[in-house]
Amino acid sequence: MQRIRARMAADGQLLAILLLVLGNLMISFGDVLVKLLGQTGTNPYQYVFLRFLLTSLLLLPFWWRLPPARRGLGQWKIHLLRGHLLLMGSACVFVSLIYLPLATANAVFYAAPLMTLPLAVLLSREQVRPAAYGISLLGFGGILVVLNPAEWHWAGWLALLTAFSMAASNVLVRRLPQGRSVLATLFLTQALALPASLALALPGWQPVAAEVWLLLVGSALLGIVYQGICIMAYAMADASKIAASEYSGLVFVTLMGMVLFSEFPGWNVYLGALVVIAAIGLQRRLR
């Protein structure tokens, strides 16, 4: 019986790893679509509003079918704050992917797990081992190597701001009750940010061409698929055993940047990304 359980656990872990690799492939294609959107001259805030709108409309029927107690309205303040963090992060992703190579921007996005540590201490007063602070500094050193201060581009700040918004959003998730509906969290986070995103989009509103709609719908669908795959994968196995699979995203975006945009990263991007990944791996071992 124990052998059977061990085999089932191993099979579940392998399936979870494969799912995460697939999910990261999907979101890498999503980054490509966002970069293509940027080349069309689309207003960043208009992109964010339309993406939030499309995602909310897709999720609304499923959210409405949830029992009233699971719709998450009791935690609307947390969802509202997370939605505006997502608004800021999504706009920064859009602009940073226009001006930075795919590999460089994504390597900086990986600063999010490192930022989660100090934010968890400040916002949730979590207890953290002293060694964890040194690991975070190591990771930020890797980010500096990626961005190469000698050739600094202002879009690097936006990529870092994206990582901050992701980290803060992750910390706020811990304030939601156990057994919460993931679907309700996804829906409310974006639906509650619609008014602010519309207000920001209206001053620079532009007509939306057919090809822009295709890119928008594609990026929204890929984002939902990625989040759904992550939920499935992390439900199958311990996060510590499968999270490293998410680093496959860096491989995918690097290859896509080379093939689709003729972006060939310098040695600093590879070295810095390895330092960041090593720091995140060490951070997980401390938990």
N, C-alpha and C positions, 0 to 999 in steps of 0.2 A: 504493500500500500504506500509506504514512504517513497519507494522508487517511482511509483506512478505519479505521486504528487510532485516529486522533484522534477520529473520529466515534463509534467504539465506546466510547472513554474518556468522551466527553461524555455519551453516552447512559447509561453506567453511573453517572456522577456525578449526572445528573438523577434516575435511578431511586433512587439512594441517598438523595437529598434528600427525595424523595416518601415513601420508606419511613420516614425519620426523623420527618417530619411526621405520618405515620400512627401511628408508635409513640408519639409524644408525645400524640396525641389519645387513644390507648388508655390511657396511664398517667394522663392527666388524668381520664378516667372512673374509673380506679382510685382516685384521690384523692377523688372524689365519693363512691364507695362507702365508703371509709374514714370520711369525714365523717359519712355516714349511719349507719355502725356506731357511731360515737361518740355519736350521738343516741339510740341504743337502750340506753345505759348499760352496754355491754359492758366487761368488765375488759380494760384494755390488754394485760396480759401473757397473758391467755387468748386474745385476738385474735392476738397474735404466735405463741403456741404452735400454735394451730389452723392458722394460715396456713403456718407452717413444716412442720407435719405434712402438710397437703394437698399442698404443693409437693413435699415429699420423696417422698410416695407416688406422685405423678404422674411424677416423674423416675426413681424407683427401677428400673423395668423397663428403661429405656433405659441407665441407668448400668451395670446388671448385664450388659448385652450387650457392653459395651466390653471390649477386651482387658485382662487384668489389669495390664499395664504402663501403661495409660492411665487407670486408675481414680483416680489421684491420691492413693492412700493413703500414698505415700512423703512427701508434703508435708502430712500431717494436722495438724501443729502450726500451720501458716500458715492452713489452712482453719478450724481450731478458733478461732483468734484472730479471723479475719474473721467467723466465724459469730456470735461474741459482740459484735463491733462492730455487726453487722447487727441483732442482738437489741436492743441499746441504741437504735440509730437508728430501728428500726421502732416501738418503744414511744414514742419521742419524736415521730415523725411522727403517730402516732395521737392523742396528747394535743394537740399543737400545732394539728392540723387541727380539733380540737373548739373551741378557744378563739380561733384566729386565722382571718381570712378566707382563702379559698383562695389568692388572689393574693398576700397578704402572706407567708403561710407558704412558698409556692413561690419567691418572690423571695429569701427568706433561704436556702432550700435551695441556691440557685445560688452560695452562698459556698463550696461544696465545692471547685470547681476552684481557687479562690484559696487555700484552706487546704492544698491539695495541695503547693503550692510550699514553704512552710516545713517541712512534714512530710517531704517528700522530702529536704530538706537535713539534717534531724535524724536520720531513720531510715535513709536510703540514702546519705547523704553525697554527694548529687549537686551538681555545680557549677552555680551559678545566676548569671546576670548581675545586677549591682547594680540596674539599672533595674527588674528584676522585683519587687524589694521595694517600690519606690514604687508600682508598678501594683497590688500586693496591698493596700497601704494605701488606694489610691483605691477599690478594690472594697469594702473594709470600711467606708469612708466612705459608700458607697452603701447598704450594709446598715443603717447607723445611720439614714440618711434614711428607709428603708422602715419601720423599727421605731419611729421618731419618739420619742426619749427623753422628750419632754414628755408623751406618752401611753403610757408603757412598760407592757407586759403581760408578766408572768412567763413566759408560754408562748413568748415570743421567745427565751429562753435555751434552751428545748427545741428550737426550730427550728435554732438555731446548733449545738446538740449533734448534731442530725441531720446537718448539713453536715460537722461534724468526723468523725463515724463514717464517712460516705461517703468523705471525703478519705483517712482512714487506711486504709480498706479498699482504695482504689485504689492507694495506695502499696505495700501488701503484695502486691498482684497482681504487681508487678514482680519479686518474689522467687520467683515460680513459674517453672518451666522453660519454655523456648520449646517450641512445639508441643503445649502442654498441651490437654487436652480441656475446652472451655468447659462442656459438659454436666456433666462430673465436678466442675468448680469450683462450678457452681450447686448441684448436689446436696449435696456434702460441706459446703459453707458453711452450709447450713440444717439438714442432718441432724445434724451434730455439735453444733449449738446446741439441739437438742431437749431434752436433760436439764435444762439450766439454765432454759430457757423454761418447762418444765413445773413445775419447782420454784417459780418465781416466780408461776405462774398458779394453782396449787392453793389457796393460802390464800384467794383471793377468787373461787373458781370458782363460776360461775352456770349454771343450765340454759340450753341453747342453743335458742332458738326457731327455727322453720322459716325465717322471713325473715332471721334472722341468718346461718344457714347459706348462704342464697342470696347474701348480700352477701360472706361470707367466700370462697366458691368463686369468685364473680365477681372479687374483688380479686386472688386468687391466680392465676387464669387470665390476667387482664390483665397482671399483673406478669411472668409467664413469656413472654407474647406480646411485651411491650415489650422484654425482654432479648433474645429471639430476633431481633426486628427490628433492634435495634441491632447485633447480631453480624453479620447479613447486610449491613446498610448499610455498616458500617466495613470490611467485607471487599471492598466494591465500589469504594471511592474513598478518597483520602487524608483523614484526619480533619480536617486544616486547611481542606479545601475544602468540607466538608459539616457540620461541627460547629455552625455558626451556626444550622442548621435546628432544632436542639434548643430554641432560644429560642421556637419556636412554642408550646411548652408553656405559657409564661406567658400568651400570648394566649388559649389554650383555657381555662385555669383561671379567668382573669379573666371571660371571657364566661359560663362555667358558674356561677361564683359569683354573677354578676348575675342570671342567669335562674332558677337553682334555689334560691338562698339569699338573694336580695335583698341581696347584698354589693356595695356600690359603693365601690371604693377611693378614697382621697383622693389629692391631687396628689403627696404625698410617696412613695406606692407607685410611681407611674409614673416619677417622677424618679429615685428610688433604683434601680429596676429597670434603667433606661437606663444609669445610672452603672455598675452591676454588669456588665451585658452589655458595655459599652464596655471595662471593665477586663479581662474575660475575653478579649475579642477582641484587645486589645493584648498580653495575656500569650501568646496563641497565636502572634502574629507574632514574638515573641522566640525561639521555639523553632527 
